[in-house]
Amino acid sequence: MGKYFGTDGVRERANEGLTLEMSIKIGQYLGWYYGKEKHARILIGKDTRLSGDMFELGLAAGATSMGAQVYLLGVCPTPAISYLVRKERFDCGIMVSASHNPYYDNGIKCFNHNGEKMEEDLLLEIEAYMDGNCTIDLASGDHIGEYFNWEDGLEIYMSWLKEIVPVDLEGYHIAVDLANGSATSTVVETLDSLGATVEAINNSPNGININTKCGSTHPENLQRMMRENDFDLGLAFDGDADRLIAVDPDGNLVDGDYILYICSRYMKEKNTLNKNMCVTTVMANLGLYKALDANKIDYIKTDVGDKYVFEEMQKNDYYLGGEQSGHIIFYEHAVTGDGLLTALKLLEIMKNTGKSVKELSEGLFIYPQLLKNVKVNDKTRALNDKALKEVVDDVAKELGDEGRILVRPSGTEPLIRVMVEAKTDDLCAQYVDRVVEFVEKNNY
């Protein structure tokens, strides 16, 4: 990770950690870098937060000052940028979004010409320009670029989704929580055109209500809606619509672990689970691994982050992977998580099997899980301490095959994360507290 770009782009409080000047410089460098031999073609999208216009136009101004032709997609899902960059042969794509963060944050995520997260070497070059460590020449005369509002882009994206998942949803009653974010631009229109009856909540973005007590990180209202009405499935998206958490008719959450289980079993049955492999992160529930074992499906654990899931899938040509948080990647079709694609895949399985999402989840027992953060002065010293390792090993031995413990550092804060899965909530609390108290007592 660099000074500004983390594993998921630049993400800070708007006009504080992330400024208009920064967006202009990012646009300038990309316009210059891809425009050395011709006018660069750059695609820019945004979610619904208030500062999105500012950063969208800052990026566009910077890029056109270097001669780029900039296409503005407007409010759109992040995966739409990823797909359209590949499909329409843009040199790169930029998404203005802070995903599930509050409205006052914003972010800039860059994609290369393949629709993948931009190479770290190039991001480091951009950072050097942002810090004034290199100079580039502005375009002049008839080499100055221009921008266009690209109205057809979302239609191309939605048509592609319906082509790869051509499911007839006639008779399905679906509730959706659009988080007042990017999903408002595509979800209802797509599901409706496939024949579903759709009822949407949090579908009126005003710039400051994105992710506010709604969407995949706050699905409580959707759960209540499912319990009180007659729906076949509930779908909750995050701010930029690259994640999905589903809800069954009883109001129970169907998170990424459930979705990976359902999809891997179906894909294996249809001989489309390439190399019989499901890619997960270390935070996937122990119950998922036991259920995959029972179904003779192989799995790999990566570090936390969809970036690492994708790298493993790309390296070995695996077709299914994702995170508990709802980032699911169908590598046969896409190179990033896509909440709407995931929803369509789930509905396709329901349609083709005639089963409810609850029936499709049979055989998966999700172990109770507890995660606590402990503040420390030195994460490395704490995690390498022999005494702490002994405490963690003792807990692991006591849990045996009926639980697990994971102790890891936060990637961005001075914290150690202690997570335990066990058969009961009481056991989780007992073991987590044992480790947390030890860390606090030793004052790392």
Backbone hydrogen bonds, N-H to C=O, Kabsch-Sander energy under -0.5 kcal/mol:
donor,donor_aa,acceptor,acceptor_aa,energy
2,G,5,F,-1.9
6,G,4,Y,-0.7
6,G,9,G,-2.3
8,D,9,G,-0.5
9,G,6,G,-1.3
10,V,108,I,-2.2
12,E,106,N,-2.3
14,A,104,Y,-2.5
15,N,18,L,-3.0
16,E,13,R,-1.9
16,E,18,L,-0.5
17,G,13,R,-0.9
18,L,13,R,-2.1
19,T,17,G,-0.5
23,S,19,T,-1.7
24,I,20,L,-2.3
25,K,21,E,-2.2
26,I,22,M,-2.3
27,G,23,S,-2.5
28,Q,24,I,-2.6
29,Y,25,K,-2.6
30,L,26,I,-2.1
31,G,27,G,-2.4
32,W,28,Q,-2.5
33,Y,29,Y,-3.3
34,Y,30,L,-2.2
35,G,32,W,-0.6
36,K,33,Y,-0.6
42,I,40,A,-0.6
42,I,69,Q,-2.4
43,L,92,C,-2.0
44,I,71,Y,-2.6
45,G,94,I,-2.5
46,K,74,G,-1.9
47,D,96,V,-1.9
50,L,207,G,-2.4
52,G,49,R,-2.2
53,D,50,L,-0.6
55,F,51,S,-2.0
56,E,52,G,-2.7
57,L,53,D,-2.6
58,G,54,M,-2.0
59,L,55,F,-2.6
60,A,56,E,-2.2
61,A,57,L,-2.7
62,G,58,G,-2.4
63,A,59,L,-2.6
64,T,60,A,-2.7
65,S,61,A,-1.7
66,M,63,A,-1.2
67,G,64,T,-1.7
68,A,63,A,-2.2
69,Q,40,A,-3.7
70,V,68,A,-0.7
70,V,146,E,-2.5
71,Y,42,I,-2.9
72,L,70,V,-0.5
72,L,148,F,-3.3
73,L,44,I,-3.1
73,L,71,Y,-0.7
74,G,44,I,-0.7
76,C,46,K,-2.1
78,T,240,D,-2.2
80,A,77,P,-1.0
81,I,77,P,-1.0
81,I,78,T,-0.8
82,S,78,T,-1.6
83,Y,79,P,-2.4
84,L,80,A,-2.7
85,V,81,I,-2.3
86,R,82,S,-1.2
87,K,83,Y,-2.9
88,E,84,L,-2.7
89,R,86,R,-0.6
90,F,85,V,-1.7
91,D,41,R,-2.4
92,C,41,R,-1.1
93,G,111,F,-2.0
94,I,43,L,-2.7
95,M,109,K,-2.8
96,V,45,G,-2.3
97,S,95,M,-0.8
97,S,107,G,-1.3
101,N,98,A,-2.5
105,D,102,P,-1.7
106,N,12,E,-3.0
108,I,10,V,-2.1
109,K,95,M,-2.7
111,F,93,G,-3.1
112,N,116,E,-2.8
115,G,112,N,-2.2
118,M,110,C,-2.3
123,L,119,E,-1.9
124,L,120,E,-2.3
125,E,121,D,-1.5
126,I,122,L,-2.2
127,E,123,L,-2.2
128,A,124,L,-2.0
129,Y,125,E,-1.8
130,M,126,I,-2.5
131,D,127,E,-1.9
132,G,129,Y,-1.6
133,N,128,A,-3.0
139,A,65,S,-2.5
143,H,140,S,-2.1
144,I,141,G,-1.3
145,G,64,T,-2.8
146,E,68,A,-0.8
148,F,70,V,-2.7
150,W,72,L,-2.2
150,W,148,F,-0.8
151,E,149,N,-1.2
153,G,150,W,-0.7
156,I,152,D,-2.0
157,Y,153,G,-2.1
158,M,154,L,-2.8
159,S,155,E,-2.3
160,W,156,I,-1.9
161,L,157,Y,-1.9
162,K,158,M,-1.9
163,E,159,S,-1.4
164,I,160,W,-2.1
165,V,161,L,-1.7
167,V,165,V,-2.2
169,L,167,V,-0.7
169,L,194,L,-2.8
171,G,195,G,-0.7
172,Y,169,L,-2.3
174,I,172,Y,-0.6
174,I,197,T,-2.9
175,A,233,L,-2.2
176,V,199,E,-2.5
177,D,235,L,-3.0
178,L,176,V,-0.6
178,L,201,I,-2.1
180,N,202,N,-2.6
181,G,178,L,-2.3
182,S,239,G,-3.2
184,T,181,G,-1.8
185,S,182,S,-2.1
186,T,183,A,-1.4
187,V,183,A,-2.1
190,T,186,T,-2.3
191,L,187,V,-2.6
192,D,188,V,-2.6
193,S,189,E,-1.9
194,L,190,T,-1.0
195,G,192,D,-1.6
196,A,191,L,-2.0
197,T,172,Y,-2.9
198,V,196,A,-0.6
199,E,174,I,-2.4
201,I,176,V,-2.6
211,N,179,A,-2.2
212,T,209,N,-1.6
213,K,211,N,-1.0
214,C,211,N,-0.6
216,S,237,F,-1.7
218,H,215,G,-1.1
223,Q,219,P,-2.5
224,R,220,E,-2.3
225,M,221,N,-2.2
226,M,222,L,-2.3
227,R,223,Q,-2.0
228,E,224,R,-1.9
229,N,225,M,-0.8
229,N,226,M,-0.5
231,F,229,N,-0.9
232,D,173,H,-3.2
233,L,173,H,-1.0
234,G,247,V,-2.4
235,L,175,A,-2.4
236,A,245,I,-2.6
237,F,177,D,-2.3
238,D,243,R,-0.9
241,A,238,D,-1.2
244,L,326,G,-1.4
245,I,236,A,-2.5
246,A,254,V,-2.3
247,V,234,G,-2.1
248,D,252,N,-2.6
251,G,248,D,-2.5
254,V,246,A,-3.5
255,D,253,L,-0.5
256,G,324,Q,-2.4
259,I,255,D,-2.3
260,L,256,G,-2.6
261,Y,257,D,-2.0
262,I,258,Y,-2.9
263,C,259,I,-2.8
264,S,260,L,-2.5
265,R,261,Y,-2.0
266,Y,262,I,-1.9
267,M,263,C,-2.9
268,K,264,S,-2.2
269,E,265,R,-2.1
270,K,266,Y,-1.9
271,N,268,K,-1.4
272,T,267,M,-3.2
273,L,267,M,-1.0
274,N,272,T,-1.4
276,N,273,L,-2.7
277,M,274,N,-1.3
278,C,298,D,-1.8
279,V,320,L,-2.3
280,T,278,C,-0.5
280,T,300,I,-3.1
282,V,302,T,-2.1
284,A,281,T,-2.0
288,L,285,N,-1.1
289,Y,285,N,-1.2
290,K,286,L,-2.1
291,A,287,G,-2.3
292,L,288,L,-2.6
293,D,289,Y,-2.4
294,A,290,K,-2.1
295,N,291,A,-1.3
296,K,293,D,-1.8
297,I,292,L,-2.8
298,D,276,N,-2.0
300,I,278,C,-1.5
302,T,280,T,-2.1
308,Y,305,G,-0.8
309,V,305,G,-1.5
310,F,306,D,-2.7
311,E,307,K,-2.1
312,E,308,Y,-1.8
313,M,309,V,-2.1
314,Q,310,F,-3.2
315,K,311,E,-2.2
316,N,312,E,-1.5
317,D,313,M,-1.3
318,Y,313,M,-1.5
320,L,277,M,-0.6
321,G,329,I,-1.5
322,G,279,V,-2.0
323,E,327,H,-2.3
326,G,323,E,-1.9
328,I,326,G,-0.9
329,I,321,G,-3.4
330,F,328,I,-0.5
331,Y,319,Y,-1.1
331,Y,329,I,-0.8
332,E,319,Y,-0.6
333,H,330,F,-2.3
334,A,330,F,-2.8
338,D,328,I,-1.1
339,G,241,A,-1.6
340,L,241,A,-0.6
342,T,338,D,-2.5
343,A,339,G,-2.1
344,L,340,L,-2.4
345,K,341,L,-2.3
346,L,342,T,-2.3
347,L,343,A,-2.5
348,E,344,L,-2.4
349,I,345,K,-2.0
350,M,346,L,-2.1
351,K,347,L,-2.6
352,N,348,E,-2.8
353,T,349,I,-2.0
354,G,350,M,-1.8
355,K,350,M,-0.6
360,L,356,S,-2.3
361,S,357,V,-0.9
362,E,359,E,-1.3
364,L,361,S,-1.7
365,F,363,G,-0.6
366,I,364,L,-0.6
367,Y,365,F,-0.7
370,L,420,V,-2.3
372,K,418,V,-2.5
374,V,416,I,-2.6
376,V,414,P,-2.3
378,D,444,Y,-0.9
382,A,378,D,-2.1
383,L,379,K,-2.5
384,N,380,T,-1.6
385,D,382,A,-1.2
389,K,385,D,-2.2
390,E,386,K,-1.9
391,V,387,A,-1.7
392,V,388,L,-2.5
393,D,389,K,-2.6
394,D,390,E,-2.3
395,V,391,V,-2.0
396,A,392,V,-2.4
397,K,393,D,-2.3
398,E,394,D,-2.2
399,L,395,V,-2.3
400,G,396,A,-2.1
402,E,399,L,-1.8
403,G,400,G,-0.6
404,R,421,E,-2.0
406,L,419,M,-2.9
408,R,406,L,-0.5
408,R,417,R,-2.1
410,S,415,L,-2.4
415,L,413,E,-2.4
416,I,374,V,-2.5
417,R,408,R,-3.5
418,V,372,K,-3.1
418,V,416,I,-0.5
419,M,406,L,-2.7
419,M,417,R,-0.6
420,V,370,L,-2.3
421,E,404,R,-2.7
422,A,368,P,-1.6
428,C,424,T,-1.8
429,A,425,D,-2.5
430,Q,426,D,-2.4
431,Y,427,L,-2.3
432,V,428,C,-2.6
433,D,429,A,-2.5
434,R,430,Q,-1.4
435,V,431,Y,-1.6
436,V,432,V,-2.9
437,E,433,D,-2.7
438,F,434,R,-1.4
439,V,435,V,-2.3
440,E,436,V,-2.6
441,K,437,E,-2.4
442,N,438,F,-1.8
443,N,439,V,-0.6
443,N,440,E,-0.7
444,Y,439,V,-0.9
